[in-house]
Amino acid sequence: MQSVCVCLELHLPYHLKWYWPAEGYRKPEISIYFDQERIFTDFQRMAANIERTNKVLEKSINNGATYTLNLSGTFLDQCSWDGKVLDSFQDLADSNNIDFAASTYYHSLSSLYPDLTTFKEQVWKHMEKISELFGIVPSTFVNPELLVSKNFMGVLKKLGFKCMIAEGSSNLLESKVPVNVYADDIPLLLRHIDLSEDISKRFSDRSWAGYPLMADKFSSWIECIEGDIITLYIDYGSVSWNESKAGGMFQFLSDLPLSLEERGISMIRPEEAVKRFDTTKLETLKTESAARYGMDSLVGNHAQHLYLKQLEIIAQELAENNDFLDSVEMQRIFGYLQQSDIFLDMNTTNITGYERAVNNLSILSDFRRAIWEG
């Protein structure tokens, strides 16, 4: 193996409340639909760990690492509660070995809408936010839940993206290992699922055969794989979580670039991978869709399909209603109602999936009512 690309995702959702309009219908507000206490508590908990984690990333960068960060728009909105959090990421950006990926601002599945206007607007909004905060124009795109399908790749090309990171699922790869840059409207890097989850999910599992995971051991696994590039996509929060559970994660990240370098393996940005390696054809990209944990986790049941269809209709209704189009609050609420987390909550493999579906569709119905009533 020649190179490794590591991307860390940090997304904090706006959780929906358990909702019932017992006191009658009111004008939509963030506080009516969303659990602000839980949202703020989750942010505070994450903020306490961000400075420590970013210090470790800085040390890793000083040892030769390069990282790509995917910070969701919902998380960046919450950063207004604590300016030190953004400062911590700005310090990383100043290292010049950090890249920022773009996504849909509200972590939405708007790339699945037949009309991609909302998708384009959200991607552009996220690009502008990253540029404003960190002075970097993203050249890499990551769809929420690492979703990829054939219908929106051309849009990304027109927006100027150089590459995209997506899920290395079996239906795309057909038992192959994702070790190349793959050809599409824009070049594609596919997540190596097992190696990514060795870090994010199994690192602190003492019953796992690979425990304890040291940088030298992990680098030796990568060295044995033939190909151009391994793409690792990791939840940012798993870094501090694994450190607290079993220790060793901070040391692992600090040592990783040195261990890789000893084996002649470089850590590079996605855009560098596109420049360095030839693309490989993958015919399934023309016919298949893929997402982290499978497309069924997002749109695998009737409630999820119904919710998606209602979002498409609301987007059209808002576009036709100038009063609501000019309402910042209504646009924010609609944005937060599109989060992929809402679809995952309605997955009926979850114990509360059915109840969540009824609740979430009730909220969406109330929001549509407000549009009809003006």
Short mmCIF file of the C-alpha atoms (twelve columns), coordinates in Angstrom:
data_MODEL
# 
_entry.id   MODEL 
# 
loop_
_atom_site.group_PDB 
_atom_site.id 
_atom_site.type_symbol 
_atom_site.label_atom_id 
_atom_site.label_alt_id 
_atom_site.label_comp_id 
_atom_site.label_asym_id 
_atom_site.label_seq_id 
_atom_site.Cartn_x 
_atom_site.Cartn_y 
_atom_site.Cartn_z 
_atom_site.pdbx_PDB_model_num 
ATOM 1   C CA . MET A 1   0.000   0.000   0.000   1 
ATOM 2   C CA . GLN A 2   1.269   3.452   -0.937  1 
ATOM 3   C CA . SER A 3   -0.985  5.921   0.885   1 
ATOM 4   C CA . VAL A 4   -3.653  6.409   3.533   1 
ATOM 5   C CA . CYS A 5   -6.393  9.044   3.649   1 
ATOM 6   C CA . VAL A 6   -8.016  9.662   7.043   1 
ATOM 7   C CA . CYS A 7   -11.271 11.619  7.383   1 
ATOM 8   C CA . LEU A 8   -12.922 12.413  10.733  1 
ATOM 9   C CA . GLU A 9   -16.631 13.263  10.890  1 
ATOM 10  C CA . LEU A 10  -18.123 15.446  13.615  1 
ATOM 11  C CA . HIS A 11  -21.892 15.772  13.515  1 
ATOM 12  C CA . LEU A 12  -24.200 16.662  16.406  1 
ATOM 13  C CA . PRO A 13  -27.888 16.421  15.467  1 
ATOM 14  C CA . TYR A 14  -30.837 18.541  16.493  1 
ATOM 15  C CA . HIS A 15  -32.897 15.844  18.249  1 
ATOM 16  C CA . LEU A 16  -36.661 15.911  17.755  1 
ATOM 17  C CA . LYS A 17  -38.930 16.072  20.785  1 
ATOM 18  C CA . TRP A 18  -41.669 13.607  21.577  1 
ATOM 19  C CA . TYR A 19  -44.371 15.831  20.136  1 
ATOM 20  C CA . TRP A 20  -48.112 16.255  20.480  1 
ATOM 21  C CA . PRO A 21  -49.912 19.612  20.021  1 
ATOM 22  C CA . ALA A 22  -51.912 19.218  23.242  1 
ATOM 23  C CA . GLU A 23  -52.308 22.966  23.678  1 
ATOM 24  C CA . GLY A 24  -53.392 23.609  20.114  1 
ATOM 25  C CA . TYR A 25  -51.463 24.606  17.023  1 
ATOM 26  C CA . ARG A 26  -48.875 27.375  17.137  1 
ATOM 27  C CA . LYS A 27  -46.404 29.041  14.825  1 
ATOM 28  C CA . PRO A 28  -43.433 26.675  14.260  1 
ATOM 29  C CA . GLU A 29  -40.416 27.371  16.440  1 
ATOM 30  C CA . ILE A 30  -37.200 25.492  17.124  1 
ATOM 31  C CA . SER A 31  -38.236 24.994  20.764  1 
ATOM 32  C CA . ILE A 32  -41.547 23.380  19.803  1 
ATOM 33  C CA . TYR A 33  -40.080 20.601  17.679  1 
ATOM 34  C CA . PHE A 34  -36.548 20.102  18.996  1 
ATOM 35  C CA . ASP A 35  -35.204 18.960  22.363  1 
ATOM 36  C CA . GLN A 36  -32.992 21.944  23.117  1 
ATOM 37  C CA . GLU A 37  -31.932 20.727  26.552  1 
ATOM 38  C CA . ARG A 38  -30.623 17.455  25.138  1 
ATOM 39  C CA . ILE A 39  -28.969 19.216  22.198  1 
ATOM 40  C CA . PHE A 40  -27.149 21.649  24.479  1 
ATOM 41  C CA . THR A 41  -26.108 18.900  26.906  1 
ATOM 42  C CA . ASP A 42  -24.687 16.805  24.056  1 
ATOM 43  C CA . PHE A 43  -22.763 19.815  22.777  1 
ATOM 44  C CA . GLN A 44  -21.329 20.609  26.212  1 
ATOM 45  C CA . ARG A 45  -20.207 17.004  26.608  1 
ATOM 46  C CA . MET A 46  -18.507 17.066  23.198  1 
ATOM 47  C CA . ALA A 47  -16.996 20.521  23.734  1 
ATOM 48  C CA . ALA A 48  -15.226 19.253  26.852  1 
ATOM 49  C CA . ASN A 49  -13.411 16.654  24.741  1 
ATOM 50  C CA . ILE A 50  -12.741 18.670  21.594  1 
ATOM 51  C CA . GLU A 51  -9.749  20.621  22.882  1 
ATOM 52  C CA . ARG A 52  -8.044  17.424  24.102  1 
ATOM 53  C CA . THR A 53  -8.734  15.608  20.845  1 
ATOM 54  C CA . ASN A 54  -7.540  18.480  18.678  1 
ATOM 55  C CA . LYS A 55  -4.318  18.728  20.703  1 
ATOM 56  C CA . VAL A 56  -3.703  15.061  19.894  1 
ATOM 57  C CA . LEU A 57  -4.439  15.670  16.202  1 
ATOM 58  C CA . GLU A 58  -2.008  18.589  16.289  1 
ATOM 59  C CA . LYS A 59  0.683   16.335  17.763  1 
ATOM 60  C CA . SER A 60  -0.061  13.720  15.119  1 
ATOM 61  C CA . ILE A 61  0.237   16.385  12.404  1 
ATOM 62  C CA . ASN A 62  3.601   17.443  13.810  1 
ATOM 63  C CA . ASN A 63  4.644   13.797  13.370  1 
ATOM 64  C CA . GLY A 64  3.701   13.937  9.697   1 
ATOM 65  C CA . ALA A 65  -0.050  13.249  9.609   1 
ATOM 66  C CA . THR A 66  -2.645  14.825  7.327   1 
ATOM 67  C CA . TYR A 67  -6.355  14.744  8.128   1 
ATOM 68  C CA . THR A 68  -9.621  15.727  6.460   1 
ATOM 69  C CA . LEU A 69  -12.391 16.974  8.760   1 
ATOM 70  C CA . ASN A 70  -16.092 16.815  7.958   1 
ATOM 71  C CA . LEU A 71  -17.869 19.177  10.385  1 
ATOM 72  C CA . SER A 72  -21.625 19.227  9.832   1 
ATOM 73  C CA . GLY A 73  -23.563 22.465  9.555   1 
ATOM 74  C CA . THR A 74  -25.694 21.520  12.563  1 
ATOM 75  C CA . PHE A 75  -22.528 21.169  14.647  1 
ATOM 76  C CA . LEU A 76  -21.174 24.491  13.362  1 
ATOM 77  C CA . ASP A 77  -24.482 26.148  14.319  1 
ATOM 78  C CA . GLN A 78  -24.078 24.824  17.855  1 
ATOM 79  C CA . CYS A 79  -20.531 26.194  18.051  1 
ATOM 80  C CA . SER A 80  -22.074 29.644  18.556  1 
ATOM 81  C CA . TRP A 81  -22.554 28.518  22.169  1 
ATOM 82  C CA . ASP A 82  -18.800 28.275  22.762  1 
ATOM 83  C CA . GLY A 83  -16.320 30.248  20.663  1 
ATOM 84  C CA . LYS A 84  -13.364 28.255  22.035  1 
ATOM 85  C CA . VAL A 85  -14.552 25.203  20.125  1 
ATOM 86  C CA . LEU A 86  -14.196 26.931  16.760  1 
ATOM 87  C CA . ASP A 87  -10.881 28.431  17.857  1 
ATOM 88  C CA . SER A 88  -9.614  24.908  18.476  1 
ATOM 89  C CA . PHE A 89  -10.428 23.898  14.900  1 
ATOM 90  C CA . GLN A 90  -8.985  27.152  13.579  1 
ATOM 91  C CA . ASP A 91  -5.691  26.295  15.266  1 
ATOM 92  C CA . LEU A 92  -5.709  22.982  13.398  1 
ATOM 93  C CA . ALA A 93  -6.490  24.733  10.127  1 
ATOM 94  C CA . ASP A 94  -3.466  26.975  10.631  1 
ATOM 95  C CA . SER A 95  -1.233  23.889  10.568  1 
ATOM 96  C CA . ASN A 96  -1.804  23.629  6.773   1 
ATOM 97  C CA . ASN A 97  -2.096  19.838  7.104   1 
ATOM 98  C CA . ILE A 98  -5.838  19.844  7.695   1 
ATOM 99  C CA . ASP A 99  -8.445  19.802  4.956   1 
ATOM 100 C CA . PHE A 100 -12.178 20.395  5.356   1 
ATOM 101 C CA . ALA A 101 -14.790 18.456  3.415   1 
ATOM 102 C CA . ALA A 102 -18.159 19.838  2.355   1 
ATOM 103 C CA . SER A 103 -21.513 18.154  2.814   1 
ATOM 104 C CA . THR A 104 -25.198 19.063  2.866   1 
ATOM 105 C CA . TYR A 105 -25.395 21.774  5.503   1 
ATOM 106 C CA . TYR A 106 -28.169 20.161  7.541   1 
ATOM 107 C CA . HIS A 107 -26.775 16.622  7.221   1 
ATOM 108 C CA . SER A 108 -29.744 15.897  4.978   1 
ATOM 109 C CA . LEU A 109 -30.611 13.255  2.390   1 
ATOM 110 C CA . SER A 110 -31.542 15.956  -0.119  1 
ATOM 111 C CA . SER A 111 -29.381 14.216  -2.746  1 
ATOM 112 C CA . LEU A 112 -32.258 11.704  -2.988  1 
ATOM 113 C CA . TYR A 113 -34.854 14.348  -3.954  1 
ATOM 114 C CA . PRO A 114 -35.901 14.276  -7.635  1 
ATOM 115 C CA . ASP A 115 -35.338 18.044  -7.780  1 
ATOM 116 C CA . LEU A 116 -31.754 18.697  -6.629  1 
ATOM 117 C CA . THR A 117 -32.230 22.430  -5.994  1 
ATOM 118 C CA . THR A 118 -32.344 21.962  -2.201  1 
ATOM 119 C CA . PHE A 119 -29.298 19.705  -2.377  1 
ATOM 120 C CA . LYS A 120 -27.278 22.303  -4.303  1 
ATOM 121 C CA . GLU A 121 -28.337 25.104  -1.955  1 
ATOM 122 C CA . GLN A 122 -27.317 23.144  1.136   1 
ATOM 123 C CA . VAL A 123 -23.958 22.096  -0.310  1 
ATOM 124 C CA . TRP A 124 -23.211 25.677  -1.318  1 
ATOM 125 C CA . LYS A 125 -24.268 26.938  2.132   1 
ATOM 126 C CA . HIS A 126 -21.878 24.482  3.788   1 
ATOM 127 C CA . MET A 127 -19.020 25.432  1.461   1 
ATOM 128 C CA . GLU A 128 -19.541 29.103  2.259   1 
ATOM 129 C CA . LYS A 129 -19.595 28.406  6.003   1 
ATOM 130 C CA . ILE A 130 -16.329 26.440  5.893   1 
ATOM 131 C CA . SER A 131 -14.700 29.152  3.807   1 
ATOM 132 C CA . GLU A 132 -15.927 31.881  6.172   1 
ATOM 133 C CA . LEU A 133 -14.760 30.108  9.343   1 
ATOM 134 C CA . PHE A 134 -11.481 28.548  8.214   1 
ATOM 135 C CA . GLY A 135 -10.455 30.304  5.006   1 
ATOM 136 C CA . ILE A 136 -10.509 27.012  3.079   1 
ATOM 137 C CA . VAL A 137 -12.708 26.239  0.079   1 
ATOM 138 C CA . PRO A 138 -13.567 22.511  0.262   1 
ATOM 139 C CA . SER A 139 -12.563 20.381  -2.713  1 
ATOM 140 C CA . THR A 140 -13.785 17.078  -1.203  1 
ATOM 141 C CA . PHE A 141 -17.450 16.158  -0.762  1 
ATOM 142 C CA . VAL A 142 -18.893 13.707  1.753   1 
ATOM 143 C CA . ASN A 143 -22.623 12.975  1.677   1 
ATOM 144 C CA . PRO A 144 -24.306 12.260  5.036   1 
ATOM 145 C CA . GLU A 145 -24.119 8.570   5.947   1 
ATOM 146 C CA . LEU A 146 -21.492 8.273   3.167   1 
ATOM 147 C CA . LEU A 147 -24.389 7.957   0.725   1 
ATOM 148 C CA . VAL A 148 -23.597 7.671   -2.970  1 
ATOM 149 C CA . SER A 149 -25.926 7.315   -5.959  1 
ATOM 150 C CA . LYS A 150 -25.679 8.121   -9.632  1 
ATOM 151 C CA . ASN A 151 -28.162 11.019  -9.686  1 
ATOM 152 C CA . PHE A 152 -26.138 13.798  -8.026  1 
ATOM 153 C CA . MET A 153 -22.515 13.223  -9.050  1 
ATOM 154 C CA . GLY A 154 -22.825 15.560  -12.034 1 
ATOM 155 C CA . VAL A 155 -23.983 18.346  -9.706  1 
ATOM 156 C CA . LEU A 156 -20.835 17.961  -7.611  1 
ATOM 157 C CA . LYS A 157 -18.686 18.264  -10.712 1 
ATOM 158 C CA . LYS A 158 -20.409 21.523  -11.653 1 
ATOM 159 C CA . LEU A 159 -19.843 22.828  -8.117  1 
ATOM 160 C CA . GLY A 160 -16.113 22.298  -8.603  1 
ATOM 161 C CA . PHE A 161 -15.401 19.349  -6.330  1 
ATOM 162 C CA . LYS A 162 -12.277 17.316  -7.079  1 
ATOM 163 C CA . CYS A 163 -13.373 14.112  -5.331  1 
ATOM 164 C CA . MET A 164 -15.886 12.441  -3.021  1 
ATOM 165 C CA . ILE A 165 -15.647 9.975   -0.114  1 
ATOM 166 C CA . ALA A 166 -18.372 7.304   0.089   1 
ATOM 167 C CA . GLU A 167 -19.116 3.929   1.646   1 
ATOM 168 C CA . GLY A 168 -17.090 0.951   0.474   1 
ATOM 169 C CA . SER A 169 -20.118 -1.336  0.532   1 
ATOM 170 C CA . SER A 170 -20.225 -4.876  -0.815  1 
ATOM 171 C CA . ASN A 171 -22.865 -4.071  -3.439  1 
ATOM 172 C CA . LEU A 172 -20.453 -1.571  -5.019  1 
ATOM 173 C CA . LEU A 173 -17.240 -3.541  -4.662  1 
ATOM 174 C CA . GLU A 174 -18.513 -7.111  -5.139  1 
ATOM 175 C CA . SER A 175 -16.038 -8.597  -2.614  1 
ATOM 176 C CA . LYS A 176 -13.141 -6.415  -3.796  1 
ATOM 177 C CA . VAL A 177 -11.120 -4.336  -1.308  1 
ATOM 178 C CA . PRO A 178 -11.394 -0.519  -1.780  1 
ATOM 179 C CA . VAL A 179 -7.774  0.328   -2.607  1 
ATOM 180 C CA . ASN A 180 -8.090  2.668   -5.585  1 
ATOM 181 C CA . VAL A 181 -9.442  6.007   -6.727  1 
ATOM 182 C CA . TYR A 182 -12.602 5.102   -8.617  1 
ATOM 183 C CA . ALA A 183 -13.838 6.799   -11.777 1 
ATOM 184 C CA . ASP A 184 -17.157 8.661   -11.837 1 
ATOM 185 C CA . ASP A 185 -18.289 12.187  -12.760 1 
ATOM 186 C CA . ILE A 186 -15.839 13.121  -10.031 1 
ATOM 187 C CA . PRO A 187 -13.239 10.671  -8.633  1 
ATOM 188 C CA . LEU A 188 -14.408 8.593   -5.689  1 
ATOM 189 C CA . LEU A 189 -12.642 7.238   -2.601  1 
ATOM 190 C CA . LEU A 190 -14.442 4.387   -0.815  1 
ATOM 191 C CA . ARG A 191 -14.197 3.799   2.917   1 
ATOM 192 C CA . HIS A 192 -12.417 0.649   4.041   1 
ATOM 193 C CA . ILE A 193 -15.101 -0.493  6.476   1 
ATOM 194 C CA . ASP A 194 -13.152 -3.030  8.534   1 
ATOM 195 C CA . LEU A 195 -10.050 -0.915  9.114   1 
ATOM 196 C CA . SER A 196 -12.147 2.190   9.866   1 
ATOM 197 C CA . GLU A 197 -14.209 0.338   12.452  1 
ATOM 198 C CA . ASP A 198 -11.119 -1.292  13.959  1 
ATOM 199 C CA . ILE A 199 -10.312 2.229   15.115  1 
ATOM 200 C CA . SER A 200 -13.740 3.710   15.836  1 
ATOM 201 C CA . LYS A 201 -15.663 0.684   17.161  1 
ATOM 202 C CA . ARG A 202 -13.313 -2.118  18.212  1 
ATOM 203 C CA . PHE A 203 -10.318 -0.207  19.568  1 
ATOM 204 C CA . SER A 204 -11.365 -0.459  23.233  1 
ATOM 205 C CA . ASP A 205 -13.021 -3.900  23.003  1 
ATOM 206 C CA . ARG A 206 -10.890 -6.164  25.182  1 
ATOM 207 C CA . SER A 207 -12.566 -9.271  23.733  1 
ATOM 208 C CA . TRP A 208 -11.497 -8.347  20.186  1 
ATOM 209 C CA . ALA A 209 -8.678  -10.474 18.730  1 
ATOM 210 C CA . GLY A 210 -6.838  -7.323  17.635  1 
ATOM 211 C CA . TYR A 211 -6.803  -5.758  21.119  1 
ATOM 212 C CA . PRO A 212 -4.708  -3.844  22.061  1 
ATOM 213 C CA . LEU A 213 -4.358  -1.970  18.792  1 
ATOM 214 C CA . MET A 214 -1.003  -0.232  18.466  1 
ATOM 215 C CA . ALA A 215 0.070   1.994   15.584  1 
ATOM 216 C CA . ASP A 216 2.806   -0.447  14.506  1 
ATOM 217 C CA . LYS A 217 0.366   -3.347  14.378  1 
ATOM 218 C CA . PHE A 218 -2.225  -1.347  12.425  1 
ATOM 219 C CA . SER A 219 0.406   -0.047  9.990   1 
ATOM 220 C CA . SER A 220 1.619   -3.604  9.365   1 
ATOM 221 C CA . TRP A 221 -1.909  -4.615  8.390   1 
ATOM 222 C CA . ILE A 222 -2.061  -1.765  5.866   1 
ATOM 223 C CA . GLU A 223 1.400   -2.607  4.528   1 
ATOM 224 C CA . CYS A 224 0.208   -6.113  3.610   1 
ATOM 225 C CA . ILE A 225 -2.623  -4.802  1.409   1 
ATOM 226 C CA . GLU A 226 -1.824  -4.272  -2.263  1 
ATOM 227 C CA . GLY A 227 -3.132  -1.106  -3.905  1 
ATOM 228 C CA . ASP A 228 -2.859  2.664   -4.162  1 
ATOM 229 C CA . ILE A 229 -4.766  4.059   -1.188  1 
ATOM 230 C CA . ILE A 230 -6.721  3.038   1.905   1 
ATOM 231 C CA . THR A 231 -9.483  5.448   2.956   1 
ATOM 232 C CA . LEU A 232 -10.372 5.540   6.646   1 
ATOM 233 C CA . TYR A 233 -13.531 7.363   7.723   1 
ATOM 234 C CA . ILE A 234 -13.886 7.676   11.494  1 
ATOM 235 C CA . ASP A 235 -16.355 9.306   13.885  1 
ATOM 236 C CA . TYR A 236 -14.558 12.157  15.627  1 
ATOM 237 C CA . GLY A 237 -16.289 11.404  18.913  1 
ATOM 238 C CA . SER A 238 -14.923 7.853   18.949  1 
ATOM 239 C CA . VAL A 239 -11.416 9.223   19.602  1 
ATOM 240 C CA . SER A 240 -12.159 10.574  23.098  1 
ATOM 241 C CA . TRP A 241 -14.653 7.771   23.780  1 
ATOM 242 C CA . ASN A 242 -12.091 5.033   23.146  1 
ATOM 243 C CA . GLU A 243 -9.463  6.945   25.137  1 
ATOM 244 C CA . SER A 244 -11.797 7.097   28.126  1 
ATOM 245 C CA . LYS A 245 -12.820 3.440   27.816  1 
ATOM 246 C CA . ALA A 246 -9.417  1.777   27.571  1 
ATOM 247 C CA . GLY A 247 -6.721  4.397   26.975  1 
ATOM 248 C CA . GLY A 248 -4.190  4.265   24.182  1 
ATOM 249 C CA . MET A 249 -6.168  6.014   21.453  1 
ATOM 250 C CA . PHE A 250 -4.339  9.334   21.801  1 
ATOM 251 C CA . GLN A 251 -0.991  7.563   21.660  1 
ATOM 252 C CA . PHE A 252 -2.173  5.559   18.650  1 
ATOM 253 C CA . LEU A 253 -2.965  8.693   16.642  1 
ATOM 254 C CA . SER A 254 0.300   10.352  17.648  1 
ATOM 255 C CA . ASP A 255 2.337   7.332   16.571  1 
ATOM 256 C CA . LEU A 256 0.390   6.414   13.418  1 
ATOM 257 C CA . PRO A 257 2.113   8.750   10.907  1 
ATOM 258 C CA . LEU A 258 5.562   7.678   12.120  1 
ATOM 259 C CA . SER A 259 4.675   3.983   11.906  1 
ATOM 260 C CA . LEU A 260 3.265   4.407   8.413   1 
ATOM 261 C CA . GLU A 261 6.295   6.412   7.274   1 
ATOM 262 C CA . GLU A 262 8.626   3.616   8.435   1 
ATOM 263 C CA . ARG A 263 6.844   1.358   5.946   1 
ATOM 264 C CA . GLY A 264 6.949   3.879   3.106   1 
ATOM 265 C CA . ILE A 265 3.254   4.742   3.415   1 
ATOM 266 C CA . SER A 266 2.212   8.408   3.284   1 
ATOM 267 C CA . MET A 267 -0.834  10.115  4.775   1 
ATOM 268 C CA . ILE A 268 -2.397  12.350  2.115   1 
ATOM 269 C CA . ARG A 269 -5.480  14.444  1.361   1 
ATOM 270 C CA . PRO A 270 -8.232  13.070  -0.920  1 
ATOM 271 C CA . GLU A 271 -7.386  15.690  -3.553  1 
ATOM 272 C CA . GLU A 272 -3.744  14.566  -3.514  1 
ATOM 273 C CA . ALA A 273 -4.861  10.977  -4.095  1 
ATOM 274 C CA . VAL A 274 -6.784  12.053  -7.190  1 
ATOM 275 C CA . LYS A 275 -3.695  13.772  -8.589  1 
ATOM 276 C CA . ARG A 276 -1.307  10.958  -7.699  1 
ATOM 277 C CA . PHE A 277 -3.195  7.830   -8.803  1 
ATOM 278 C CA . ASP A 278 -4.990  6.727   -11.955 1 
ATOM 279 C CA . THR A 279 -8.719  6.113   -11.610 1 
ATOM 280 C CA . THR A 280 -10.226 2.641   -11.748 1 
ATOM 281 C CA . LYS A 281 -13.577 1.892   -13.372 1 
ATOM 282 C CA . LEU A 282 -16.318 0.537   -11.140 1 
ATOM 283 C CA . GLU A 283 -19.389 -0.274  -13.241 1 
ATOM 284 C CA . THR A 284 -21.679 -0.673  -10.210 1 
ATOM 285 C CA . LEU A 285 -21.494 3.093   -9.615  1 
ATOM 286 C CA . LYS A 286 -23.858 3.470   -12.597 1 
ATOM 287 C CA . THR A 287 -26.513 1.174   -11.136 1 
ATOM 288 C CA . GLU A 288 -26.118 0.900   -7.349  1 
ATOM 289 C CA . SER A 289 -26.648 3.159   -4.349  1 
ATOM 290 C CA . ALA A 290 -24.801 2.698   -1.074  1 
ATOM 291 C CA . ALA A 291 -24.750 4.167   2.427   1 
ATOM 292 C CA . ARG A 292 -23.141 3.432   5.761   1 
ATOM 293 C CA . TYR A 293 -25.069 0.568   7.415   1 
ATOM 294 C CA . GLY A 294 -26.967 0.045   4.148   1 
ATOM 295 C CA . MET A 295 -29.634 1.993   2.256   1 
ATOM 296 C CA . ASP A 296 -32.337 0.085   4.164   1 
ATOM 297 C CA . SER A 297 -31.283 1.855   7.361   1 
ATOM 298 C CA . LEU A 298 -32.333 5.155   5.762   1 
ATOM 299 C CA . VAL A 299 -35.159 4.347   3.341   1 
ATOM 300 C CA . GLY A 300 -35.971 0.716   4.077   1 
ATOM 301 C CA . ASN A 301 -39.568 1.044   5.263   1 
ATOM 302 C CA . HIS A 302 -42.791 2.820   4.380   1 
ATOM 303 C CA . ALA A 303 -42.489 5.502   7.078   1 
ATOM 304 C CA . GLN A 304 -39.027 6.524   5.899   1 
ATOM 305 C CA . HIS A 305 -40.191 6.709   2.280   1 
ATOM 306 C CA . LEU A 306 -43.234 8.716   3.318   1 
ATOM 307 C CA . TYR A 307 -41.106 11.144  5.338   1 
ATOM 308 C CA . LEU A 308 -38.750 11.586  2.375   1 
ATOM 309 C CA . LYS A 309 -41.674 12.241  0.016   1 
ATOM 310 C CA . GLN A 310 -43.141 14.806  2.406   1 
ATOM 311 C CA . LEU A 311 -39.800 16.630  2.540   1 
ATOM 312 C CA . GLU A 312 -39.746 16.800  -1.257  1 
ATOM 313 C CA . ILE A 313 -43.251 18.294  -1.281  1 
ATOM 314 C CA . ILE A 314 -42.441 20.824  1.455   1 
ATOM 315 C CA . ALA A 315 -39.327 21.954  -0.412  1 
ATOM 316 C CA . GLN A 316 -41.505 22.697  -3.424  1 
ATOM 317 C CA . GLU A 317 -44.162 24.456  -1.317  1 
ATOM 318 C CA . LEU A 318 -41.567 26.670  0.362   1 
ATOM 319 C CA . ALA A 319 -40.065 27.555  -3.018  1 
ATOM 320 C CA . GLU A 320 -43.508 28.698  -4.171  1 
ATOM 321 C CA . ASN A 321 -44.224 30.741  -1.018  1 
ATOM 322 C CA . ASN A 322 -42.071 33.867  -0.863  1 
ATOM 323 C CA . ASP A 323 -43.167 34.746  2.686   1 
ATOM 324 C CA . PHE A 324 -41.745 31.522  4.056   1 
ATOM 325 C CA . LEU A 325 -38.772 31.640  1.704   1 
ATOM 326 C CA . ASP A 326 -37.734 34.904  3.376   1 
ATOM 327 C CA . SER A 327 -38.232 33.521  6.886   1 
ATOM 328 C CA . VAL A 328 -34.846 32.523  8.327   1 
ATOM 329 C CA . GLU A 329 -36.498 30.659  11.194  1 
ATOM 330 C CA . MET A 330 -38.728 28.584  8.901   1 
ATOM 331 C CA . GLN A 331 -35.790 27.731  6.671   1 
ATOM 332 C CA . ARG A 332 -33.728 26.618  9.688   1 
ATOM 333 C CA . ILE A 333 -36.548 24.456  11.024  1 
ATOM 334 C CA . PHE A 334 -37.038 22.847  7.629   1 
ATOM 335 C CA . GLY A 335 -33.301 22.265  7.379   1 
ATOM 336 C CA . TYR A 336 -33.160 20.507  10.751  1 
ATOM 337 C CA . LEU A 337 -36.213 18.417  9.831   1 
ATOM 338 C CA . GLN A 338 -34.195 16.928  6.963   1 
ATOM 339 C CA . GLN A 339 -31.389 15.411  9.074   1 
ATOM 340 C CA . SER A 340 -30.402 11.840  8.233   1 
ATOM 341 C CA . ASP A 341 -30.598 11.016  11.965  1 
ATOM 342 C CA . ILE A 342 -34.392 11.332  11.752  1 
ATOM 343 C CA . PHE A 343 -34.481 8.582   9.125   1 
ATOM 344 C CA . LEU A 344 -32.185 6.371   11.199  1 
ATOM 345 C CA . ASP A 345 -34.486 6.825   14.214  1 
ATOM 346 C CA . MET A 346 -37.369 5.425   12.144  1 
ATOM 347 C CA . ASN A 347 -35.468 2.270   11.268  1 
ATOM 348 C CA . THR A 348 -37.709 -0.484  12.618  1 
ATOM 349 C CA . THR A 349 -34.718 -2.535  13.766  1 
ATOM 350 C CA . ASN A 350 -34.689 0.023   16.607  1 
ATOM 351 C CA . ILE A 351 -36.981 -0.747  19.550  1 
ATOM 352 C CA . THR A 352 -38.662 2.662   19.265  1 
ATOM 353 C CA . GLY A 353 -38.632 2.792   15.462  1 
ATOM 354 C CA . TYR A 354 -42.423 2.648   15.035  1 
ATOM 355 C CA . GLU A 355 -43.086 5.190   17.775  1 
ATOM 356 C CA . ARG A 356 -40.431 7.497   16.324  1 
ATOM 357 C CA . ALA A 357 -42.013 7.216   12.887  1 
ATOM 358 C CA . VAL A 358 -45.423 8.318   14.217  1 
ATOM 359 C CA . ASN A 359 -43.825 11.158  16.178  1 
ATOM 360 C CA . ASN A 360 -41.597 12.417  13.361  1 
ATOM 361 C CA . LEU A 361 -44.372 12.329  10.781  1 
ATOM 362 C CA . SER A 362 -46.634 14.222  13.219  1 
ATOM 363 C CA . ILE A 363 -44.058 16.999  13.485  1 
ATOM 364 C CA . LEU A 364 -43.641 17.152  9.728   1 
ATOM 365 C CA . SER A 365 -47.424 17.262  9.303   1 
ATOM 366 C CA . ASP A 366 -47.667 20.187  11.720  1 
ATOM 367 C CA . PHE A 367 -44.950 22.054  9.835   1 
ATOM 368 C CA . ARG A 368 -46.876 21.587  6.560   1 
ATOM 369 C CA . ARG A 369 -50.040 22.812  8.289   1 
ATOM 370 C CA . ALA A 370 -48.240 26.067  9.135   1 
ATOM 371 C CA . ILE A 371 -47.281 26.517  5.481   1 
ATOM 372 C CA . TRP A 372 -50.865 25.969  4.306   1 
ATOM 373 C CA . GLU A 373 -52.216 28.396  6.906   1 
ATOM 374 C CA . GLY A 374 -49.599 30.987  6.024   1 
# 
